[in-house]
Amino acid sequence: MNASRSARERVRAELTREITEIARRQLAVEGAPGLSLRAVAREMGMVSSAIYRYFPSRDDLLTALIIDGYNALGEAVEVADAAGDPGDFTGRWLAVCRAVRGWALAHPHEYALLYGSPVPGYQAPQDTVGPALRDTVVYGKIIEAAHKAGALTPPDGFPAPPPVLAEDFGRLRAVIMPGVPDDVVARGLTAWTGLFGTVSFELFGQFNNTIDEREALFDHVMITLGRLVGLR
């Protein structure tokens, strides 16, 4: 009985993997709003009713793709950070930023699913929150460690965050930057959103006919954002 169950589980896992692979290819052609369980079933040679045993709805399939994407990006960031010198906070920041860009360029349609326009009618479930935080947690740990080591030099003239943000920053701090003061949280959040803004500009064509040396620009912007955080 156990052997039979194990075999069924392997078959199910393999079919689930195949379904998500086909769905990723469909994303590249149709985009997330055009994702269709029936189309995936046709490509697999399955009757449409059979695929619903694996993904009861299109939203369930979208959720699986989103979780896979966040986990893949998170793993790329974790690997990049682990490869560096723990005490080289600037080097770790740049490595993490380059990992985000590298993954996005290698997986543009998955990046668009995660950070592009919302899919009409889709509401991401709580299951996506943990995977979505994987890369952010790494970034927060870099800032937290640099702050504890006294390695952050605040830039001159950066405005203090307004008191109304204290509660929001408290929630953010509790998740990714324990012990970091509000002004550092504010600069860190500015830099993190700047990273994804720069990647999105490149990926979605805003640099077309304007910036040719995009890697050089990216590194310059990331170094500038790192200085904003206070990294020397």
N, C-alpha and C positions, 0 to 999 in steps of 0.2 A: 504493500500500500504506500509506504513512504517513497519507494523508488518510483512508483507510478506518479505520485504527486510531484516529485522532483522533476520528472520528465515533463509533465504538463507545465510546471512553472518555467522551465527552460524554454519551452515552445512559446509560452505567453510572453516571456521577456524578449525573445527574438522577434516575434511579430510586433510587439510594442515598439521596439527599436526601429524596425522597418517602417512602421507607420510614421513615426516622428521624422525619419530621414526623408521620406517622400514629402511630408508636410513642409519640411524646410526647403526643399526644392520648389514646392508650390509657392512658398513665400516669395522666392526670388522672381517668380513670374507674375503672380497675381497680387502680391502684397497681403498683409494680414486680413483686411476686410474680405478678400476673395477666397480665403481658405475654406475648403469644402471637404467634409468627410466623404461625401459621395464620390468626388473626384479622386480622393486618395484610395478609396475602395476599388474604383475602376482600374487604377494603375496597378494595384496589387492583385487584381483578378478575383476580388472578393465580392460577394453580394453586399449591398450597402447595409443590410441589417446586421451582418456579422461584425462589422467594424464597431458598431455601437456597444458590443460586449467589452471592448477595450477602452473606448472613449464615448461615453453616453451622449456627448454634445460637442459641437464645434468649440465652445468655450472651454471644455475640459481639455481638448487637444491644444488650444492656445495656451492654457495654463501650463501644460507639460512643456511646451516649447519655451515659454518664458522662464520657467524654473531651470530648464536645461541651460538656457542662455546665461542667466545670472550665475549659475554654478560654474559654467565654463569661464566666464569673465573673472569671477572670484578666484578660481584656481590659478588663472594666468597671473593675476595680481599677487596672490600669495607666493607663488613660485618665484616671481621676480623679486619680491621683498626678501624672501629667505636666502636668496643667492648673494645678497650684499653684506657689507660690514654692519653689524647692528648699531655701531656708534656713528656711522656716517649717515646722518639724517637727511642731508641734502641728496646724497647718492641714492638713498632709499626712495625719497620722494620722486626723483627723476625716473628711477627704474619702474616705479608703480605707474607713473604717468605714461611712460613709453609702452608699458604692458597694455594699458587701456587702449591706446591708439593702435598698437599692433593687432590686438584682438579685433577691434572694430574694423580695421581695414581688411582683415582676413575673413570676417563674418559680417559684411555690411547689412545683410537683410535681417540677421538676428539682432544686430545692434539697433536697427530701425524699429524692430518689434519692441525692444526694451525702452528706447529713448526717443523714438519718433512720435508721430501723431497718435493719440489714443485711438484704439479700435472702437468704432461706434457700437454701442450696446454692450460692450464687454466690461465687466467689473472684476478686477483682479482679486482673488480670494486671499485670505490670511496666509495660505501656504507659500505665497511668493515672497513674503516679507523677509524670512531668514536668508534665503538665497540672495535676495536683492542687497542685503547688508554685508555680504562677504567682503567685497572689495572696499566698501566704506569703513568697515572695522579695521582693515589693514592700515588704511590711511589715517584713521583716528589714533591707532597705536603709535604710528610714527610721530605724530604731533604730541601725543601724551608723553612718550619717552623723551622727546627733545625738550619739552617743557620741564620735566622732572630733572633732566640733566643740566638745566640752565643754558641750553644751547639755542634758545630763541632770542633774537634781538628785535624788539618791536620797531617797525618803521615809524619815522617821524610823520606827524600830521594825519595819521589814520584816526578817523572819528570814533569815539566810544559808541558802542551800540546803545540804542534807546532802551530805557527800562522796560518798555512794553514787551520786549523780546526775551526778558529774563526767564519766563516760564518755558517758552519754546526752547531756549538754549539749555535750560536745565534738563529737559527730556533728551535732547541730543547728546548732552554731556554724559548722561547716565548710560547711554547705549554705547557710545564710541570713544569718548574722551574723558574718562573719570579724572576729577581733580584739576581740570583745565579751566581757567577763568573765562568769563564771558568774552573779553576782548580777543582772546586767542581763538575761541570758538567762532567768533564772527569772521576773523581773518581766514581761518581754516575753511569755513563754509564758502566764503567768497572764492578761495582758490580752487576748491573742489568743483564748484559749479563752473568756474572758468575753464577747468580741464575739459569737462564734458561739452561746454559750449564750443571750445576750440575744435574738439574732435568732430562734433556735429557740423560745424561750419565746413570742415574739410570733406566729410563724408557726404553731405547733402548738397554740395556744389557751390557753396557761397564763396569759395576762393577761386572758382573757375574764372579764367581770363584776368585774374588779378595777382595771385600768388603762385609762382612756379616752384620755389624752393620751400616746400611745405614742411619737410622734416626739420630744416633749419629754423623756420618760423616757430614750429611747435616747441622745439627745445628752448628757444629764446623766451617764448611766452611762459613755459613751465618754470624756467629759472626765475623769471620775474614774479610769478605767482608764489614760488617758494620764498622769495625775499619778502613778499607781502606777509606771508605767515610768520616770518621771522627767522627762517633758516639762513645761516650764514653762507 
